[in-house]
Amino acid sequence: MIERSLREPEDFAQIFDRYYDAIHGYASRRLGPTAADDVAAETFLIAFDRRDAYDLSRPDARPWLYGIASNLIARHHRAEARQYRALARTGPDGPSEGPEDRAAARLDASAARGPLADALADLAGGERDVLLLVAWAQLSMQEVAEALDLPAGTVRSRLHRARRRVRAALPEAIEEAV
């Protein structure tokens, strides 16, 4: 489809239709719904502009698109970390909107929200990207490596460190759920 879109640009709409919801959902979990709209739209604008540089030997554009989205999300990194820290200060009955709420809900939001938000905020940006691409976007480690243009070993070590740090930060009662 990408190759065809080089000759017929309107064919790129098929890529958009196939992957927009997944990219938007990932961005929404990371940045909230408002910023996700902008990140998802910009992801596809960049992908369209750079489609001539796409490696046609790759059968799936999903990791490439997640890589673009992750780079855009990295621009929001400082704001994201501030948001996690603010949530951690609010405690279990704090606001119920934002990317951290969906993650915390999977682990019992009322008990884990603060510690989980703190743990995510304390991760290095690269570790957080790897962890959330695996957990929220459900990419394989190989797909994460492609998305972030990293060696597979680096992805494995970042994921291991991120999981270890998050587990250490969470209360014992919910540690097994991570």
C-alpha distance (Angstrom), angle and dihedral (degrees) to the residues before:
residue distance angle dihedral
M1 . . .
I2 3.78 . .
E3 3.78 91.4 .
R4 3.81 90.4 49.3
S5 3.79 90.2 49.1
L6 3.79 89.4 62.3
R7 3.81 88.1 66.5
E8 3.79 97.3 29.3
P9 3.83 108.6 29.9
E10 3.81 92.7 -169.3
D11 3.83 88.3 67.0
F12 3.81 87.8 72.6
A13 3.80 85.9 76.0
Q14 3.82 87.3 78.0
I15 3.82 89.9 60.8
F16 3.79 89.5 48.2
D17 3.81 92.5 48.7
R18 3.80 93.0 47.2
Y19 3.82 98.9 47.9
Y20 3.81 109.4 20.7
D21 3.81 96.4 93.2
A22 3.81 92.9 49.5
I23 3.81 93.8 47.3
H24 3.80 91.8 44.7
G25 3.81 91.5 48.0
Y26 3.79 92.3 51.5
A27 3.81 92.4 46.9
S28 3.80 90.1 46.8
R29 3.79 91.7 54.4
R30 3.77 90.7 49.1
L31 3.80 100.7 41.0
G32 3.79 109.7 11.0
P33 3.80 128.3 -100.8
T34 3.81 98.0 -72.5
A35 3.79 96.6 54.2
A36 3.82 90.3 38.9
D37 3.78 90.8 65.4
D38 3.79 90.4 57.0
V39 3.81 95.2 41.9
A40 3.81 93.9 48.2
A41 3.79 92.5 47.5
E42 3.79 92.4 46.6
T43 3.81 90.9 47.0
F44 3.78 91.3 59.6
L45 3.78 93.3 41.6
I46 3.81 90.0 54.5
A47 3.81 91.5 43.6
F48 3.80 90.7 51.6
D49 3.79 91.9 48.1
R50 3.82 91.8 47.8
R51 3.79 99.5 37.9
D52 3.80 90.6 110.9
A53 3.84 88.0 64.3
Y54 3.82 94.0 50.5
D55 3.81 113.5 121.8
L56 3.80 100.9 -117.1
S57 3.81 90.8 -161.7
R58 3.80 87.4 73.9
P59 3.80 108.6 87.6
D60 3.80 95.7 -160.3
A61 3.81 125.0 54.8
R62 3.81 92.8 -166.0
P63 3.84 97.7 93.5
W64 3.81 90.3 45.5
L65 3.80 91.2 52.6
Y66 3.80 92.6 45.8
G67 3.80 88.2 51.0
I68 3.79 91.0 54.9
A69 3.80 90.9 46.1
S70 3.81 91.5 48.0
N71 3.79 90.7 53.0
L72 3.79 90.3 51.4
I73 3.79 91.0 46.9
A74 3.80 89.3 51.8
R75 3.80 87.0 64.7
H76 3.78 86.9 61.7
H77 3.81 92.8 47.3
R78 3.80 97.8 111.2
A79 3.78 92.8 48.1
E80 3.80 90.2 46.4
A81 3.81 92.0 52.4
R82 3.82 90.7 48.7
Q83 3.80 89.3 50.8
Y84 3.82 91.9 52.2
R85 3.81 91.1 48.7
A86 3.81 91.5 49.4
L87 3.79 90.7 50.7
A88 3.78 91.1 49.4
R89 3.82 89.4 55.3
T90 3.83 92.9 51.4
G91 3.79 94.8 63.3
P92 3.80 127.8 -149.8
D93 3.82 96.5 -40.1
G94 3.81 95.9 49.4
P95 3.79 129.1 118.8
S96 3.79 116.6 -38.6
E97 3.80 101.1 -148.3
G98 3.77 129.6 84.9
P99 3.77 141.9 59.8
E100 3.77 96.9 -69.1
D101 3.80 92.7 58.2
R102 3.79 94.3 66.5
A103 3.80 92.1 49.7
A104 3.79 92.8 46.0
A105 3.81 91.9 47.8
R106 3.79 89.2 63.4
L107 3.81 89.7 57.3
D108 3.81 98.3 39.8
A109 3.76 105.2 -75.5
S110 3.77 98.5 -144.3
A111 3.81 93.4 55.6
A112 3.80 102.3 34.1
R113 3.80 108.0 31.7
G114 3.79 97.9 95.6
P115 3.80 98.4 40.8
L116 3.82 92.0 42.8
A117 3.79 92.8 49.8
D118 3.80 90.1 48.1
A119 3.80 91.3 48.8
L120 3.82 92.5 49.6
A121 3.79 91.7 46.8
D122 3.80 91.3 51.2
L123 3.81 94.2 52.6
A124 3.78 118.3 100.0
G125 3.80 110.4 -106.3
G126 3.81 92.8 -109.3
E127 3.79 92.5 51.0
R128 3.81 91.9 47.7
D129 3.82 91.1 49.6
V130 3.80 92.5 51.7
L131 3.81 94.1 45.0
L132 3.80 94.3 48.1
L133 3.81 94.5 44.2
V134 3.81 87.9 55.1
A135 3.81 96.7 40.1
W136 3.80 102.3 36.8
A137 3.80 105.8 22.2
Q138 3.82 91.5 35.7
L139 3.78 92.4 -137.7
S140 3.78 118.8 163.0
M141 3.79 117.3 -117.5
Q142 3.81 89.2 -104.2
E143 3.81 90.5 52.6
V144 3.81 90.4 48.5
A145 3.81 88.8 51.2
E146 3.81 89.6 52.6
A147 3.80 93.0 44.1
L148 3.80 94.3 51.5
D149 3.81 95.9 32.1
L150 3.79 92.1 -122.3
P151 3.80 133.4 136.0
A152 3.81 112.7 -96.4
G153 3.82 90.4 -118.4
T154 3.80 91.0 57.5
V155 3.80 90.2 51.4
R156 3.81 91.3 50.2
S157 3.80 93.2 49.3
R158 3.82 93.2 46.0
L159 3.80 91.0 48.7
H160 3.79 91.3 48.4
R161 3.83 92.4 49.3
A162 3.81 92.2 45.5
R163 3.80 93.4 49.9
R164 3.81 91.5 46.5
R165 3.82 92.4 50.5
V166 3.80 94.0 46.0
R167 3.80 91.9 48.2
A168 3.80 91.0 49.2
A169 3.80 91.0 51.9
L170 3.80 96.8 49.0
P171 3.78 124.8 85.4
E172 3.81 113.9 -96.8
A173 3.79 93.2 -113.7
I174 3.80 93.6 65.6
E175 3.81 99.7 32.0
E176 3.80 93.2 101.1
A177 3.81 91.9 58.6
V178 3.81 92.7 64.0
